[in-house]
């Protein structure tokens, strides 16, 4: 973690004594604000933080704030930041604590932990045949992704003069069309309340690249999403130009802009690093 933590407001979780080391961690600051954490348990040491979060429905304009609301009141999710070794130790401690309460880690409908946590647990089980790896961490991960963020303005990129914010109904329609061509599976929907969108126009005025920003909680870190470029227009710096403009707009309003990307997307990682984004946490997840 090397983002300028001095710019970030430390998180205070109701009923949880969160060490300063983790209260100002960029992932904790951003994800708590975005998802409206309802923490049931927290475990931490110098190497990692693990929180168990209860799903609940929260109103955010016309859309659910936490979109996955389980019928089972005991359903929860798990998030850990830090080192794989630290997360593995905390998961074993959490499994014992929850078992004493009559529940288990298996009640988690989704989890994101430091990449390598499952491999660490497996190695620990080999070294200690009596150790039982708690589910769902005894099964392979569903996916690997990287959390990146920035607190600094990106350098100017070629083509920024072609980027403009897409506003109003017409702008949203252009953003939707560009998203469907360039990134149809992007997680940020164009109709999300409080989102903003930017597009890169060609000489004919057609939007060839798009990037959105989720601003669910006013004054809290933005999350860029649904970054896409028309397939035939890739390799021209369009994504870099649109993301740079959107990032500067975000930093004019909040202290940090964040994003997530699949671990295998090395091209995107290099692009964001060029804009000043820092890799803050490597994750492995399951749903």
N, C-alpha and C positions, 0 to 999 in steps of 0.2 A: 504494500500500500504506500504509494508515494504521491498521491493527489494531495493538493494543499488542504489538509484537514482543518486548518485554521479558518477556512472560509465556510466550513460546514457546521450547522447547528447540531449539537449532540442529541441523540435520541434518549428519551426517558420513557421506559415501558412501565405501565401501571403494575404495581405489585412485584416488579423485578428489579433487583439491584444489579444493574448492568455496568461492568467495569468501564472506565473511561477509554481503555484501549479499543473496546468494541462499540461503545456508544457513539464514537465519531468515525467508525469505519464507513467508507463511502457506500458500500453495498447495503449496510444496515440503514444508513440515513436515507438512501434513495428508495429502497424496497419497502421499508416501513411506511414512508409517506405515501407511496403509490398504492399499496394494497391495504392499508389500514389494519395493521396487525392486531390480532386478539391473541395474546400469548398465554398459553396454559402452563408452560414450563420453559426454563432456560438453564443451560449448563455452560460453563466456560472455564478456561484456564488460560495460561499465557499463549497457547498455541492455536486455540480455536474457540468458536462460539457456536452453540447449537440451540435453536429455538424450536419449540413445537407450537404450531399456530392452529387455532380453531377456525374453521370456515364459518363465515356468517355473511348474510346479505347486508350490503350497505348501499344507500342511495347516492348516486352521483349523476345528477341531472336526470335524464331519461333512461339511463342504463345502470345495471348492477355495478357496484364498485368492485366487488370480488365476484367474478362471474361463475365460479364453481362453488355452488352451495349444496352441500350434501344433506340428504334427508336424515342420516344418522347423526345424532348430536355429538357422538364421540369421534366422528371423522375429523381428521386433522391433516396438516402438512408439516414437513420438516425442512428447515433451512440451516445450513452450516457454512461458516466462512473460516478461513485460516488454513492450516496445513492438513494434508490427508491423514498424517499420523495423529494429530490432535483431534481431528474429527472422529477417527476410529475409536480412540479412547473414550471420547464423550458419548458416542453412540452405545458403547458397552455399558457405561455408567447409566445412561438414560434408560436402556433396556431393563436394567436391574431395578431402577427407581419406579418405572412404570409398572413392571410386573408386581411390585409390592403394593401398588395401588389397584391392581386387578385389570390393567390394560396392557398394551404393548405398542412397540413401534410399528407393528403391522397395520395398525389402524390408520396410518398415514396414507392418504389417497395420492399424494405426490411428494417428492422430495428433491432437493438440490443440495449436494454436498461437494466439498473440494474434490476435484478429479484425482483419482488414485485411491480414494477412501476404500472402495470395495477390494482393490488389490491389496491394500494394507491389512484389511480385516482377514482376507484369505491367507495371507502370509502369517498372521498372528495365529490363526487356527492350525496351520501346519506345525508351527513351533510349539503350540500347546493343544494337543489333541482333545483336551477337555473343554476347550473354548467353543462355544456355539455362536456362530455369526447370526445376529438377529435378522429376521425378514423385515423389510424387503431387500436387505443388503447382502443376502445370500444368493441373489439372482443378478444377472447382467444388467447394466444400465440401459435405459431406453435411448439415451442420447448424451452427447457432450457439447458444451457450449461455453463461450467466454463472455464475461462481463467487463465492459470497458467504460471509462468515463474521462471527462476532462473538466478542468476549472480554468483553462487558459484559452484565449482566442486563437483560432487557427490562422496560419499564414494564408495570404491571398492565393487563390487558385485560378488558373486560366479558364476563361469561359464564365466567370461569375457575373459578367454583365448581361448574360442571357437568362439569369435566374431571377424569378419574381415570385412573390407570394401569391398563391391561388386562393382568392377570397370570394365570398358570396356563392350563390347557387351555381353560377356558371363555372367558377373556379373549382368548386368541389366536384362538379361533373368532369372537368378536365383531369383533376387529380385521380378520380376513380378510373377513368379510361386509361391513363398512363400507368396506374398501379396494376390494372388487369393485364396490360401488355408486358410490363417490366418485372412485376413481382406479384403474380396473382395469389400466392399463398402467404403474403405478408400478414403479420399478426395484427397490425394496427389498422382498423377499419376507418374509412374516410368519414363516416358519420359519427365517430366518437366525439362526444361533447368536449369542448375546450381544446380539441386538436387543431393544429395549424399545419399548412401544407405549402410546399414550394415546388416549382417546376422549372425546367430548363427548356427554352424554346428554340426551335430551329429557324431557318430563314423564312419559312412559310408560316411561322407562328404556331406550329404544332409542338405540344409538350412531349419531349422525348425522354425526360428523366424526372423522377419525382421523389420527394422525401417528406415524411410526416413527422410530427412531434406530438407526443402525448403530454398534456398539461393537466392531468386529472386533479392535482392538488395545487391550487394557486400558491405561488411563492416557493414551491418545492422543486427538486430537480426534474428536468424534462427527460423524456425517453424518446430517442429517435426510433422510427420504425418504418416498415414497408418501403425501404429504399429500393428503387428499381429504375432500370434503364431499358428502353426498347432494345431487343436483341440485336438488331442490325446497327445500332448506334453505340454499342459498347466499345470500350477501349479508347474513348475520346476525352476522358476526364470529366464526364457529365456528373457521375455520382459524387466525385470529389468536390466539384463546384457547388452542387446543390446542398450537400452535407455541410460544407464550410459556411454557407450563408445561413442555413438553419441553426447551426451551432452558435454562430455569433448572435443571432436573434435570441436564442435561449439564454446565453450568458449575459445579455443585456437585461434579462428579467429575473434570473435565478443564478445561484453560485455554481451549479454543476449541471452538465448535460451528460446523459448516459446512453448506452445501447447494449444490445446483446447480439451475438452472432454464433453460428454453428462453428465448432472447433475446426472443421475441415475447410472452412472458407478462408484460406490463407490470403487470397487476393484482397478481400474486404478488410482483413486485419491489417495488412500493409497500408491500405488506403487510410484507414482511421488513425493508424499510428502517425502517418504523415500529417494528419490534421491536428495532432497533439493528444489524441486519446491514449490512455494508458490501460494496459491489461491489469485489472485489479484482482480478479478471481477466476480461476478455471473451475468449471462445474461439471459434474455428471448428475443426471436426473433420471427420475422414473415417474410415470403416471399410471 
